[in-house]
């Protein structure tokens, strides 16, 4: 598999079990990957210490040449009309097996109209 960007075009190749698929798209484009995209490198002690000492550079919208009216709440193409907290989950039903748990389970599922 590979991904290249050349000018205003993105080219991606995906290797499957029996074939390879190549797709192209004009930029901007969205690319999604699975957890199998790479083999992660785990940091060693030296890398962890170096990361702690490294400074973080913060860039403003002006630093990267982005108009504030095009991003964030002002530039969003969508509007959230409402948001509600989910009700807490209720405790499930516990069926104790006293030799008849199968029958109790079937009765419970039938009462819930799941059978």
Z-matrix of the N, CA and C atoms (Angstrom, degrees):
N
C 1 1.450
C 2 1.517 1 109.37
N 3 1.338 2 115.28 1 149.31
C 4 1.460 3 119.07 2 179.77
C 5 1.520 4 109.74 3 -154.55
N 6 1.335 5 114.63 4 161.94
C 7 1.458 6 122.04 5 178.60
C 8 1.516 7 107.51 6 -143.64
N 9 1.340 8 116.91 7 125.46
C 10 1.459 9 120.66 8 178.14
C 11 1.524 10 109.11 9 -132.95
N 12 1.315 11 115.13 10 148.28
C 13 1.459 12 121.83 11 175.86
C 14 1.516 13 106.63 12 -122.19
N 15 1.329 14 116.04 13 124.22
C 16 1.455 15 121.29 14 -179.55
C 17 1.524 16 107.74 15 -132.49
N 18 1.316 17 115.86 16 111.22
C 19 1.461 18 119.09 17 -177.99
C 20 1.515 19 109.92 18 64.61
N 21 1.305 20 116.46 19 -121.72
C 22 1.460 21 121.00 20 -179.43
C 23 1.507 22 113.52 21 -102.74
N 24 1.348 23 118.14 22 17.25
C 25 1.463 24 120.92 23 -177.89
C 26 1.519 25 111.18 24 -124.44
N 27 1.313 26 114.56 25 145.85
C 28 1.458 27 122.50 26 176.94
C 29 1.527 28 107.18 27 -113.70
N 30 1.315 29 117.22 28 134.13
C 31 1.462 30 121.80 29 176.35
C 32 1.519 31 108.14 30 -123.45
N 33 1.329 32 115.75 31 127.60
C 34 1.464 33 120.91 32 -179.62
C 35 1.521 34 109.33 33 -126.12
N 36 1.337 35 116.00 34 137.77
C 37 1.462 36 121.45 35 175.49
C 38 1.516 37 108.07 36 -119.41
N 39 1.329 38 115.51 37 129.72
C 40 1.463 39 121.69 38 179.53
C 41 1.517 40 108.01 39 -117.23
N 42 1.324 41 116.14 40 126.08
C 43 1.458 42 121.51 41 178.38
C 44 1.520 43 108.85 42 -98.01
N 45 1.323 44 116.45 43 117.76
C 46 1.462 45 121.85 44 176.33
C 47 1.525 46 108.11 45 -100.65
N 48 1.322 47 117.00 46 -173.56
C 49 1.465 48 120.55 47 -178.02
C 50 1.519 49 112.51 48 -62.24
N 51 1.338 50 116.91 49 -42.90
C 52 1.466 51 119.40 50 -173.05
C 53 1.520 52 114.16 51 -119.11
N 54 1.333 53 118.17 52 1.51
C 55 1.458 54 119.67 53 -177.85
C 56 1.526 55 110.30 54 -157.53
N 57 1.333 56 114.96 55 168.24
C 58 1.460 57 121.74 56 172.71
C 59 1.519 58 107.94 57 -119.95
N 60 1.319 59 116.34 58 140.13
C 61 1.460 60 121.78 59 -179.11
C 62 1.522 61 108.09 60 -121.15
N 63 1.331 62 117.16 61 130.13
C 64 1.453 63 122.15 62 177.68
C 65 1.518 64 108.54 63 -117.65
N 66 1.336 65 116.25 64 129.13
C 67 1.462 66 121.09 65 178.60
C 68 1.518 67 108.75 66 -128.18
N 69 1.335 68 115.85 67 150.92
C 70 1.456 69 122.18 68 176.97
C 71 1.514 70 108.44 69 -126.48
N 72 1.334 71 116.07 70 149.54
C 73 1.456 72 121.21 71 177.56
C 74 1.515 73 108.97 72 -148.61
N 75 1.330 74 114.96 73 149.34
C 76 1.456 75 120.15 74 174.27
C 77 1.524 76 108.31 75 -78.22
N 78 1.322 77 116.55 76 146.77
C 79 1.460 78 120.83 77 177.53
C 80 1.519 79 109.80 78 -82.00
N 81 1.308 80 120.53 79 147.29
C 82 1.461 81 126.64 80 1.34
C 83 1.520 82 110.99 81 -75.03
N 84 1.318 83 116.50 82 150.74
C 85 1.460 84 122.59 83 -179.22
C 86 1.519 85 109.05 84 -141.54
N 87 1.315 86 116.01 85 155.03
C 88 1.460 87 122.28 86 177.05
C 89 1.518 88 107.79 87 -108.68
N 90 1.328 89 116.66 88 131.53
C 91 1.457 90 122.06 89 179.28
C 92 1.518 91 107.79 90 -121.66
N 93 1.316 92 117.12 91 130.24
C 94 1.466 93 119.94 92 175.86
C 95 1.521 94 108.71 93 -115.25
N 96 1.315 95 115.51 94 149.88
C 97 1.458 96 121.26 95 -178.82
C 98 1.520 97 109.50 96 -134.73
N 99 1.311 98 116.28 97 163.93
C 100 1.458 99 121.34 98 176.23
C 101 1.522 100 109.42 99 -97.81
N 102 1.310 101 115.79 100 176.26
C 103 1.465 102 119.74 101 178.89
C 104 1.522 103 112.06 102 -69.35
N 105 1.317 104 117.69 103 -7.03
C 106 1.459 105 121.31 104 -179.57
C 107 1.527 106 112.20 105 -92.86
N 108 1.341 107 117.70 106 11.97
C 109 1.458 108 121.47 107 -175.46
C 110 1.523 109 112.68 108 -64.02
N 111 1.329 110 117.03 109 -32.96
C 112 1.459 111 118.29 110 -178.06
C 113 1.520 112 110.52 111 -154.74
N 114 1.292 113 115.15 112 173.52
C 115 1.462 114 122.98 113 174.08
C 116 1.524 115 105.99 114 -100.76
N 117 1.332 116 118.47 115 110.78
C 118 1.465 117 118.95 116 -175.40
C 119 1.522 118 112.35 117 -63.88
N 120 1.322 119 114.83 118 145.80
C 121 1.459 120 120.91 119 175.14
C 122 1.516 121 107.29 120 -99.42
N 123 1.298 122 117.01 121 123.84
C 124 1.449 123 121.02 122 179.93
C 125 1.518 124 108.77 123 -89.57
N 126 1.342 125 116.93 124 135.59
C 127 1.467 126 119.16 125 -176.55
C 128 1.518 127 111.85 126 -70.65
N 129 1.325 128 114.12 127 144.83
C 130 1.460 129 118.93 128 173.31
C 131 1.531 130 108.26 129 -91.85
N 132 1.310 131 117.16 130 176.96
C 133 1.465 132 121.44 131 -176.66
C 134 1.527 133 111.36 132 -58.99
N 135 1.324 134 116.55 133 -42.34
C 136 1.464 135 121.03 134 -179.60
C 137 1.529 136 110.46 135 -61.61
N 138 1.316 137 116.93 136 -41.06
C 139 1.463 138 121.16 137 179.13
C 140 1.517 139 112.80 138 -66.82
N 141 1.324 140 117.03 139 -37.01
C 142 1.466 141 121.30 140 178.66
C 143 1.524 142 110.20 141 -64.98
N 144 1.331 143 116.74 142 -45.36
C 145 1.469 144 120.96 143 179.20
C 146 1.525 145 110.18 144 -63.80
N 147 1.333 146 117.66 145 -42.19
C 148 1.467 147 121.06 146 179.70
C 149 1.528 148 110.51 147 -63.34
N 150 1.325 149 117.86 148 -37.80
C 151 1.461 150 121.35 149 179.53
C 152 1.523 151 111.30 150 -66.69
N 153 1.324 152 117.17 151 -36.99
C 154 1.466 153 120.40 152 179.33
C 155 1.526 154 111.40 153 -66.41
N 156 1.312 155 116.85 154 -32.27
C 157 1.469 156 121.11 155 -177.24
C 158 1.524 157 112.61 156 -86.04
N 159 1.309 158 117.67 157 -16.60
C 160 1.461 159 121.08 158 -175.53
C 161 1.523 160 110.24 159 -74.22
N 162 1.326 161 115.75 160 137.91
C 163 1.467 162 119.62 161 179.37
C 164 1.531 163 109.48 162 -83.91
N 165 1.318 164 115.27 163 153.19
C 166 1.461 165 121.51 164 179.79
C 167 1.522 166 108.02 165 -103.41
N 168 1.323 167 116.43 166 126.54
C 169 1.454 168 121.70 167 178.84
C 170 1.522 169 108.88 168 -90.38
N 171 1.326 170 116.84 169 127.08
C 172 1.461 171 121.92 170 177.79
C 173 1.519 172 108.36 171 -107.18
N 174 1.328 173 116.22 172 127.21
C 175 1.458 174 121.68 173 -179.91
C 176 1.521 175 109.41 174 -110.50
N 177 1.312 176 116.52 175 140.95
C 178 1.464 177 121.01 176 175.78
C 179 1.527 178 108.92 177 -90.75
N 180 1.329 179 116.31 178 170.61
C 181 1.463 180 119.86 179 176.71
C 182 1.522 181 110.32 180 -60.81
N 183 1.324 182 116.98 181 -38.10
C 184 1.465 183 120.47 182 178.51
C 185 1.527 184 110.95 183 -64.36
N 186 1.342 185 116.80 184 -36.58
C 187 1.464 186 120.75 185 179.72
C 188 1.524 187 111.87 186 -61.04
N 189 1.322 188 116.81 187 -34.43
C 190 1.469 189 119.86 188 -177.62
C 191 1.530 190 112.41 189 -103.65
N 192 1.341 191 116.51 190 5.84
C 193 1.459 192 120.73 191 173.91
C 194 1.515 193 114.54 192 73.38
N 195 1.334 194 117.23 193 37.90
C 196 1.461 195 120.81 194 -179.71
C 197 1.524 196 109.17 195 -109.68
N 198 1.330 197 116.37 196 132.44
C 199 1.459 198 122.44 197 177.53
C 200 1.525 199 109.19 198 -73.99
N 201 1.341 200 119.26 199 122.79
C 202 1.467 201 121.51 200 -177.97
C 203 1.527 202 114.04 201 -57.41
N 204 1.330 203 117.87 202 -25.90
C 205 1.469 204 119.69 203 179.85
C 206 1.524 205 112.22 204 -75.01
N 207 1.332 206 117.89 205 -8.34
C 208 1.460 207 121.79 206 -178.34
C 209 1.521 208 113.39 207 -99.62
N 210 1.326 209 117.99 208 -4.67
C 211 1.464 210 121.07 209 -176.99
C 212 1.522 211 110.25 210 -132.44
N 213 1.312 212 116.42 211 170.18
C 214 1.456 213 121.28 212 177.68
C 215 1.511 214 111.93 213 66.95
N 216 1.318 215 115.97 214 -155.88
C 217 1.461 216 121.31 215 -177.26
C 218 1.531 217 111.30 216 -60.78
N 219 1.331 218 117.02 217 -41.68
C 220 1.464 219 120.70 218 -177.78
C 221 1.526 220 112.19 219 -65.52
N 222 1.316 221 117.83 220 -34.06
C 223 1.454 222 120.88 221 -176.28
C 224 1.513 223 114.81 222 -99.38
N 225 1.314 224 117.39 223 4.73
C 226 1.463 225 120.53 224 -176.90
C 227 1.521 226 111.13 225 -70.29
N 228 1.312 227 116.68 226 140.18
C 229 1.457 228 122.18 227 176.91
C 230 1.520 229 111.18 228 -87.25
N 231 1.319 230 116.56 229 -6.67
C 232 1.459 231 120.35 230 -178.53
C 233 1.523 232 109.99 231 -120.51
N 234 1.328 233 115.35 232 159.89
C 235 1.456 234 121.70 233 178.08
C 236 1.516 235 108.52 234 -130.43
N 237 1.312 236 117.55 235 130.29
C 238 1.459 237 121.70 236 175.37
C 239 1.520 238 106.59 237 -83.98
N 240 1.331 239 116.68 238 116.00
C 241 1.464 240 120.30 239 -177.55
C 242 1.514 241 112.34 240 -88.10
N 243 1.326 242 117.58 241 -27.82
C 244 1.462 243 120.17 242 176.22
C 245 1.518 244 109.25 243 -162.73
N 246 1.314 245 114.50 244 156.90
C 247 1.461 246 121.37 245 175.67
C 248 1.517 247 107.05 246 -145.85
N 249 1.306 248 116.40 247 133.66
C 250 1.456 249 120.99 248 -178.22
C 251 1.516 250 109.74 249 -129.98
N 252 1.317 251 115.29 250 146.20
C 253 1.454 252 120.43 251 176.49
C 254 1.520 253 108.49 252 -74.50
N 255 1.321 254 116.21 253 138.84
C 256 1.458 255 120.12 254 177.62
C 257 1.517 256 109.88 255 -69.58
N 258 1.332 257 116.86 256 143.10
C 259 1.464 258 118.06 257 175.17
C 260 1.528 259 109.32 258 -69.07
N 261 1.319 260 117.19 259 148.64
C 262 1.469 261 118.76 260 -179.99
C 263 1.525 262 110.66 261 -64.23
N 264 1.310 263 115.31 262 147.84
C 265 1.466 264 119.95 263 178.81
C 266 1.516 265 109.30 264 -72.20
N 267 1.311 266 114.39 265 139.76
C 268 1.458 267 118.87 266 178.04
C 269 1.520 268 109.18 267 -85.78
N 270 1.310 269 115.54 268 157.88
C 271 1.463 270 120.09 269 178.86
C 272 1.524 271 109.00 270 -66.60
N 273 1.299 272 116.31 271 144.59
C 274 1.455 273 121.22 272 178.56
C 275 1.518 274 111.55 273 -78.66
N 276 1.313 275 115.32 274 174.77
C 277 1.459 276 121.25 275 177.86
C 278 1.517 277 108.54 276 -91.79
N 279 1.322 278 116.37 277 128.82
C 280 1.464 279 121.48 278 178.82
C 281 1.517 280 108.02 279 -102.07
N 282 1.315 281 115.33 280 125.97
C 283 1.463 282 121.11 281 177.61
C 284 1.518 283 107.58 282 -106.25
N 285 1.320 284 115.71 283 117.29
C 286 1.462 285 121.36 284 179.40
C 287 1.518 286 108.45 285 -85.70
N 288 1.334 287 115.94 286 130.77
C 289 1.465 288 120.24 287 -177.94
C 290 1.523 289 110.46 288 -85.37
N 291 1.304 290 114.25 289 109.69
C 292 1.465 291 120.97 290 174.52
C 293 1.523 292 109.20 291 -118.25
N 294 1.331 293 113.80 292 32.88
C 295 1.456 294 119.65 293 -179.12
C 296 1.519 295 112.87 294 96.00
N 297 1.331 296 116.94 295 -13.38
C 298 1.461 297 119.97 296 -178.27
C 299 1.532 298 111.88 297 -124.74
N 300 1.335 299 117.37 298 24.43
C 301 1.461 300 121.21 299 -177.40
C 302 1.521 301 111.74 300 -63.22
N 303 1.318 302 117.79 301 -34.81
C 304 1.465 303 121.00 302 178.56
C 305 1.517 304 111.23 303 -61.67
N 306 1.313 305 116.23 304 -43.55
C 307 1.467 306 120.69 305 179.48
C 308 1.530 307 109.77 306 -66.46
N 309 1.350 308 116.56 307 -43.60
C 310 1.464 309 120.34 308 178.58
C 311 1.532 310 111.21 309 -61.33
N 312 1.329 311 116.63 310 -39.40
C 313 1.460 312 120.87 311 179.86
C 314 1.523 313 110.90 312 -64.87
N 315 1.326 314 116.62 313 -45.67
C 316 1.469 315 120.50 314 178.90
C 317 1.521 316 110.06 315 -62.40
N 318 1.342 317 117.69 316 -42.87
C 319 1.462 318 121.03 317 178.72
C 320 1.530 319 110.86 318 -61.76
N 321 1.345 320 116.57 319 -42.37
C 322 1.464 321 120.92 320 179.23
C 323 1.525 322 110.94 321 -62.90
N 324 1.338 323 116.88 322 -47.57
C 325 1.466 324 120.71 323 -179.60
C 326 1.519 325 111.50 324 -63.60
N 327 1.332 326 116.94 325 -37.63
C 328 1.463 327 120.62 326 178.04
C 329 1.529 328 110.31 327 -66.52
N 330 1.337 329 117.64 328 -40.14
C 331 1.461 330 121.02 329 179.12
C 332 1.530 331 111.14 330 -64.69
N 333 1.326 332 117.18 331 -31.49
C 334 1.463 333 121.73 332 178.18
C 335 1.527 334 112.01 333 -84.84
N 336 1.347 335 116.25 334 0.90
C 337 1.475 336 123.45 335 -178.48
C 338 1.527 337 111.59 336 59.71
N 339 1.340 338 114.86 337 39.49
C 340 1.460 339 121.21 338 176.76
C 341 1.520 340 111.71 339 -100.43
N 342 1.319 341 116.99 340 -3.49
C 343 1.468 342 121.77 341 176.61
C 344 1.499 343 110.05 342 -118.85
